[in-house]
Amino acid sequence: MRKKILVLGNSNVDFVLTIPRFHQPGETILAESLGIFFGGKGANQAVAAKRLGGEVALITKVGNDHYGKSYRRHLIRNGLDRRLILEDKKLPTGTAVIELTPRGENRIVSFLGANGSLSLSDLKRLERYWRGVNVFVTQLEAPLPSVERGLRMAKEQGAVTLLNPSPPIRLPQRILSLVDFIVPNEREAQFLTGIKWKSDRDIPRMAQRLLDMGVKNVVITLGPKGSFFKNRSQGFWMKAFKVEVVDTTAAGDAFLGALACGLSQDKPIQEALRFANGAGALATTKLGAQPSLPSRREVETFLNRKKEKSG
C-alpha cells in the first residue's frame, strides 16, 4: 500500500529568460526568449512525487490574481486537493525570475508574495490533514514558524521528515532536531556548516557537521558530481547520470520529490537515491520547472537502460 506524502511549501510562477551569458552589475543584455511556467519548490516537489506514483497532498498559498487562479486549476488537474490550495486576498502569487544560459546554468530571484502569508493559523485549520501522513516534505520559502510547526506536527504523527533548506538561513537546533533527512545542494551545505568546498574531502565533513547539528540523515546534492549520503552508521557517494543538459531548474525538486516517493515506498536508501538521481537527471533535459518533471515510467525506463549499459 502506498504511504501518504504531505508537502508544505510555495507555489511560484516562473519567468524564464534565456540569455547568452550571465551579465555584470549595471550591464544590460537582451534575452533570447521568455517562457512562463508553473514552479516554486513546494509545488514542484509535490508534482514530482505525484508523477512518480506517490500519494501526495500539497499545502500551499496563491494570490487572488490571474496567476493564482491559473495555478489553482493546474494543481487540481495534477491531482492535488483543492482544499489545501489556500488563497491570499491581498498579496499576489509568488513569482521567480530565472536567468538561463546556453550551458543550462541558472540564477533565480524569487518573490514570496502569497507564500509569505502561509501562517500558523492556516496550519491549525488544516491540522487534520497531517493525520496518517508517513512522509512530510518542506522547504524555506514559507515563514519559518510555519515550517517549524509543520515539521513538529509531522513528527507527532511519526512521519519521516525531509527539509530542503533553500534558500539557506541559519536554523536553530530545535528545528534541525525535527529533521530526518536534510537535502541541501553544495552551496546550501557550505552556508549551513561554514565549511568551504575546496575538495571532495570537504563534503563528508559538511555532512558530519549537519549530523552534529541535530539532523538524522544528510543528502548533499552536487549537480554533475552526483550526491553524497551520510548518517550515523554509513556514508557513500552516488554518481550522477550523464545526460544532455537543457535547463537545471527544478532538477533538485525532481530529486527531492523522487526521494520522498522512494521513502514512502520503503525503498532501501541506496535504491531511493538512485531513483532520485534518475529523476533529477531527466529533469535537466527539458525547459521549465514543472514541464521537466518526469513520470515514473520515464524514470524506470531511463534507469533500466543505464543498468543494461553498465551490465
C-alpha positions as CSV (number, residue, x, y, z in Angstrom):
1,M,0.0,0.0,0.0
2,R,1.2,3.5,-0.9
3,K,2.0,5.7,2.1
4,K,0.9,9.3,2.3
5,I,3.3,12.2,1.4
6,L,2.4,15.7,2.6
7,V,4.3,18.7,1.1
8,L,4.2,22.1,2.8
9,G,5.6,24.8,0.5
10,N,5.5,27.5,-2.0
11,S,4.0,28.0,-5.5
12,N,5.6,30.4,-7.9
13,V,5.0,31.5,-11.4
14,D,8.4,31.3,-13.1
15,F,9.5,33.8,-15.8
16,V,12.4,32.1,-17.5
17,L,14.7,34.4,-19.6
18,T,17.1,32.6,-21.9
19,I,20.3,34.7,-22.0
20,P,23.6,34.3,-23.8
21,R,25.6,34.6,-20.6
22,F,25.4,36.0,-17.0
23,H,26.0,39.7,-17.1
24,Q,27.7,42.2,-14.9
25,P,26.1,44.7,-12.5
26,G,25.0,47.8,-14.4
27,E,25.1,45.9,-17.8
28,T,22.1,45.4,-19.9
29,I,21.8,42.4,-22.3
30,L,19.0,41.1,-24.4
31,A,17.2,37.9,-23.6
32,E,16.8,35.4,-26.5
33,S,13.4,34.1,-25.3
34,L,10.9,34.3,-22.4
35,G,9.0,31.3,-21.1
36,I,6.3,31.4,-18.3
37,F,6.0,28.2,-16.3
38,F,4.4,27.0,-13.0
39,G,7.1,26.4,-10.4
40,G,8.1,27.0,-6.8
41,K,10.0,24.4,-4.8
42,G,7.0,23.2,-2.8
43,A,4.7,22.7,-5.8
44,N,7.5,21.3,-7.9
45,Q,8.3,18.7,-5.3
46,A,4.7,17.7,-4.8
47,V,4.0,17.4,-8.5
48,A,7.3,15.4,-8.9
49,A,6.3,12.9,-6.2
50,K,2.8,12.7,-7.7
51,R,4.0,11.9,-11.2
52,L,6.4,9.3,-9.8
53,G,3.5,7.4,-8.2
54,G,3.2,8.9,-4.7
55,E,0.0,9.5,-2.8
56,V,0.6,13.3,-2.4
57,A,-1.1,16.3,-0.8
58,L,0.2,19.9,-1.1
59,I,-0.4,22.7,1.3
60,T,0.4,26.0,-0.5
61,K,-0.9,29.5,-0.9
62,V,-1.5,31.6,-4.0
63,G,-2.8,35.1,-4.7
64,N,-6.3,36.2,-5.8
65,D,-5.0,37.1,-9.2
66,H,-4.8,35.7,-12.7
67,Y,-1.7,33.7,-12.0
68,G,-3.2,32.3,-8.7
69,K,-6.4,31.2,-10.4
70,S,-4.5,29.6,-13.2
71,Y,-2.1,27.9,-10.8
72,R,-5.0,26.5,-8.7
73,R,-6.6,24.9,-11.8
74,H,-3.2,23.5,-12.8
75,L,-2.6,21.9,-9.4
76,I,-6.1,20.4,-9.3
77,R,-5.6,19.0,-12.8
78,N,-2.4,17.3,-11.4
79,G,-4.4,15.5,-8.8
80,L,-3.8,17.8,-5.8
81,D,-6.5,18.6,-3.2
82,R,-8.2,21.9,-3.9
83,R,-9.0,22.4,-0.2
84,L,-5.3,22.7,0.6
85,I,-4.6,25.3,-2.1
86,L,-5.1,28.5,0.1
87,E,-5.7,32.0,-1.3
88,D,-4.4,35.4,-0.1
89,K,-6.9,38.2,-0.8
90,K,-4.2,40.9,-0.8
91,L,-0.8,39.6,-1.8
92,P,0.0,38.4,-5.4
93,T,1.0,34.9,-6.3
94,G,4.7,34.3,-5.7
95,T,7.0,34.8,-8.7
96,A,10.5,33.9,-9.7
97,V,12.7,35.4,-12.4
98,I,15.1,32.8,-13.8
99,E,18.1,33.6,-16.0
100,L,19.1,30.6,-18.1
101,T,22.4,30.3,-20.1
102,P,23.1,28.0,-23.0
103,R,25.0,25.7,-20.7
104,G,21.8,25.1,-18.7
105,E,23.1,27.1,-15.7
106,N,20.6,29.4,-13.9
107,R,20.3,32.3,-11.5
108,I,17.0,32.8,-9.7
109,V,15.4,35.7,-7.9
110,S,12.2,34.8,-6.0
111,F,9.4,37.0,-4.6
112,L,7.4,35.2,-1.9
113,G,4.1,37.0,-2.4
114,A,1.2,35.0,-1.0
115,N,3.7,32.3,0.1
116,G,4.9,34.6,2.8
117,S,1.5,34.7,4.4
118,L,1.2,30.9,5.0
119,S,0.5,31.3,8.7
120,L,0.3,29.3,11.9
121,S,-3.5,29.9,11.9
122,D,-3.7,28.4,8.4
123,L,-1.9,25.3,9.6
124,K,-4.1,25.0,12.6
125,R,-7.2,25.0,10.4
126,L,-5.6,22.2,8.3
127,E,-4.2,20.2,11.2
128,R,-6.4,17.2,10.3
129,Y,-4.5,16.7,7.1
130,W,-1.4,15.6,9.0
131,R,-3.2,12.6,10.3
132,G,-1.9,9.4,8.7
133,V,1.0,11.1,6.9
134,N,4.1,8.9,6.5
135,V,6.5,11.3,4.8
136,F,6.5,15.1,5.2
137,V,8.4,17.5,3.0
138,T,9.1,21.2,3.3
139,Q,11.5,24.0,2.3
140,L,12.3,27.5,3.5
141,E,10.2,29.6,1.1
142,A,7.4,29.9,3.6
143,P,7.5,31.6,7.0
144,L,9.9,29.8,9.3
145,P,7.4,29.5,12.2
146,S,5.0,27.7,9.8
147,V,7.9,25.4,8.6
148,E,8.7,24.5,12.2
149,R,5.1,23.9,13.1
150,G,4.7,21.7,10.1
151,L,7.7,19.6,11.0
152,R,6.6,19.3,14.6
153,M,3.1,18.1,13.6
154,A,4.6,15.6,11.3
155,K,6.9,14.2,14.0
156,E,3.9,14.0,16.3
157,Q,2.4,11.7,13.7
158,G,5.5,9.6,13.5
159,A,6.2,10.7,9.9
160,V,9.7,10.8,8.2
161,T,10.5,14.5,7.7
162,L,12.5,15.9,4.8
163,L,13.8,19.5,4.7
164,N,15.2,21.2,1.6
165,P,17.0,24.2,3.2
166,S,16.5,26.6,0.4
167,P,17.1,29.5,0.4
168,P,19.5,28.8,3.2
169,I,19.1,30.5,6.5
170,R,20.6,29.9,10.0
171,L,18.5,27.2,11.6
172,P,18.3,26.6,15.3
173,Q,18.9,23.2,16.8
174,R,15.2,22.9,17.8
175,I,14.3,22.8,14.1
176,L,17.1,20.7,12.9
177,S,16.3,18.1,15.6
178,L,12.9,17.6,13.9
179,V,14.5,16.7,10.5
180,D,15.1,13.1,9.5
181,F,16.6,14.0,6.0
182,I,18.1,17.3,5.2
183,V,18.7,17.7,1.5
184,P,20.9,20.8,0.6
185,N,22.9,21.4,-2.5
186,E,26.6,22.1,-2.1
187,R,26.1,25.9,-1.7
188,E,23.5,25.5,0.9
189,A,25.6,22.9,2.7
190,Q,28.5,25.4,2.8
191,F,26.3,28.1,4.2
192,L,24.7,25.9,6.9
193,T,28.0,24.4,8.1
194,G,30.5,27.2,7.4
195,I,32.8,24.7,5.7
196,K,34.1,25.7,2.3
197,W,34.1,23.1,-0.5
198,K,37.8,23.1,-1.6
199,S,38.0,19.4,-2.3
200,D,35.7,16.3,-2.3
201,R,37.0,15.5,1.2
202,D,35.1,18.6,2.5
203,I,31.7,17.1,1.5
204,P,31.7,14.3,4.2
205,R,32.9,17.0,6.7
206,M,29.9,19.1,5.8
207,A,27.6,16.1,6.2
208,Q,29.1,15.2,9.6
209,R,28.7,18.8,10.8
210,L,25.0,18.7,9.9
211,L,24.6,15.4,11.8
212,D,26.3,17.1,14.8
213,M,23.8,20.0,14.4
214,G,20.9,17.6,15.0
215,V,19.6,16.1,11.8
216,K,19.5,12.3,11.3
217,N,20.4,11.8,7.7
218,V,22.1,14.1,5.2
219,V,21.9,14.1,1.4
220,I,24.1,16.7,-0.3
221,T,23.3,17.1,-4.0
222,L,26.3,18.0,-6.2
223,G,24.9,18.5,-9.7
224,P,27.0,16.6,-12.2
225,K,29.1,15.2,-9.4
226,G,26.1,13.2,-8.1
227,S,25.2,13.2,-4.4
228,F,26.6,12.2,-1.0
229,F,24.7,10.4,1.8
230,K,25.6,10.1,5.4
231,N,24.0,9.2,8.7
232,R,25.5,7.8,12.0
233,S,26.1,4.4,10.6
234,Q,27.1,4.8,6.9
235,G,28.2,7.2,4.3
236,F,28.5,6.8,0.5
237,W,28.7,8.7,-2.8
238,M,26.1,8.3,-5.6
239,K,27.3,9.1,-9.1
240,A,25.3,11.4,-11.4
241,F,23.9,10.1,-14.7
242,K,25.2,11.8,-17.8
243,V,22.6,13.5,-19.9
244,E,22.3,16.3,-22.4
245,V,21.5,19.3,-20.1
246,V,19.0,21.9,-21.3
247,D,17.9,23.5,-18.0
248,T,18.8,22.7,-14.4
249,T,15.7,24.5,-13.0
250,A,13.8,22.1,-10.7
251,A,16.3,19.3,-11.0
252,G,16.8,19.4,-7.3
253,D,13.0,19.4,-6.8
254,A,12.7,16.3,-9.0
255,F,15.4,14.7,-6.9
256,L,13.7,15.5,-3.6
257,G,10.2,14.5,-4.8
258,A,11.6,11.2,-6.0
259,L,13.4,10.7,-2.7
260,A,10.2,11.3,-0.8
261,C,8.4,8.9,-3.1
262,G,11.1,6.2,-2.7
263,L,11.0,6.6,1.1
264,S,7.2,6.4,1.1
265,Q,7.5,3.1,-0.7
266,D,10.1,1.7,1.8
267,K,12.9,1.5,-0.8
268,P,16.3,0.9,0.7
269,I,18.2,4.2,0.9
270,Q,20.6,3.4,-2.0
271,E,17.7,2.4,-4.2
272,A,15.8,5.5,-3.2
273,L,18.8,7.7,-4.0
274,R,19.4,6.0,-7.4
275,F,15.7,6.6,-8.2
276,A,16.1,10.3,-7.1
277,N,19.3,10.7,-9.2
278,G,17.5,9.4,-12.3
279,A,14.5,11.8,-11.8
280,G,16.9,14.7,-11.2
281,A,18.9,13.9,-14.3
282,L,15.8,13.6,-16.6
283,A,14.5,17.0,-15.3
284,T,17.6,18.7,-16.7
285,T,16.8,17.5,-20.2
286,K,13.7,19.8,-20.7
287,L,13.0,23.5,-20.3
288,G,11.0,24.9,-17.4
289,A,10.2,23.7,-13.9
290,Q,7.1,21.5,-13.8
291,P,7.2,20.7,-17.6
292,S,10.5,19.0,-17.0
293,L,9.4,16.7,-14.1
294,P,9.4,13.1,-15.3
295,S,6.8,10.4,-14.9
296,R,7.5,7.1,-13.0
297,R,7.6,5.2,-16.3
298,E,10.2,7.6,-17.8
299,V,12.5,7.2,-14.7
300,E,12.2,3.5,-14.7
301,T,12.9,3.2,-18.4
302,F,15.9,5.5,-18.0
303,L,17.3,3.5,-15.1
304,N,16.8,0.2,-16.8
305,R,18.7,1.5,-19.9
306,K,21.5,2.7,-17.7
307,K,21.6,-0.7,-15.9
308,E,21.8,-2.6,-19.2
309,K,24.6,-0.4,-20.4
310,S,26.6,-0.8,-17.3
311,G,25.9,-4.6,-17.2
